Amino acid sequence: MENDLTYIESLAKKATKGQWIAVGSLVENTSDSLPDIVCTPHDFDRGPRDSLKQREMDALYIAAAQPKLILELIQELRALRRIVGANELR
């Protein structure tokens, strides 16, 4: 699991900065000076039976996974693991 956290952490550090928001099936950056994250046109067919509603739900999920939030969650998880590990040694 630690290796997974390290990998996810490295991706979050490399991801586009800024505040991400879902706009329909797009994920945009609120900063005009930074690029949008995902640009999926409404009529783009990513796969069989991939509805607009599904693309919108995907965009909401991606926008919620802000790099800053992911890094904070990883930091908190590691801290909790240290606490649990210390308590197990007692």
N, C-alpha and C positions, 0 to 999 in steps of 0.2 A: 504493500500500500504506500509506503514512503516514496518509492520510486515513482508511483503514479502522481503523488503530490508534487514531487520535484519536476516532473514533466509538465504538469498542468501549470505550475508556477512559472516555468520558463516560457510557456506559451502566453500566459497572461502578461508577463513583462514585455513581450515582443508585440503584443496586440496594439491596435490603434488606440491612442489615448482619447480622452474627451468623454462626454456623456452620450450614451447611445439611447436611441428611442425607436420604437416600432411605429412605422407609419404604413398601415395596411400590411402588405407582404414585404415591405422594405425595412431595413435597419439603417437608420441614418445617424450621423453625428450631429449634435446640436451646434457644434462649432463649424462655421463656414470655412475656417482655415484648415480643417482636418477632413480627411476623406470619409465618405460614407462607408459602412461596414459591409453590408450585403445589398446588392442591387438586383433584385429579382423582379423583372417586369410582371405585371399582373397576368399577362397572357403567356408567360414563359412556362413551358411544360417540362418540369424537372424529372418526371417519371410517370409511370402508369398510375392513373387515378389519383394524382396529386392535386387536390382541390385548392381553390383560392383560400378557403377557410383553413386548411392545413398549413398553407404557406404563411398565413397570418399568425397562426399559433406558433409556428417555428420562429417567426420574426420576433414575437413577444418573448419567447424563451431566450433567443440569442441576445436580445437587448437587455434582458434581466441579468445576463452573465457578464456584467461589467468587469473589466480587468481589475479595477480597484477593489471591487467587492470580492472577487475570487481570491485575490492576494490577502485580504483581511480574513476571509474564512480559513485559508490555509494556515495563516499565522495563529489564529485562535485554536484550530484543531491541533496544531503542534504543541501549543502551550498546554492544552487539556491533556494531551498524551503524556507530556512531561509530569504533570500533576498526578495522573493516574499511575504512571510508572513509579513515581516516588512513593506513592501510597502503597503500592504492591510490595515494595521492598521492606516495609515496616512489619 
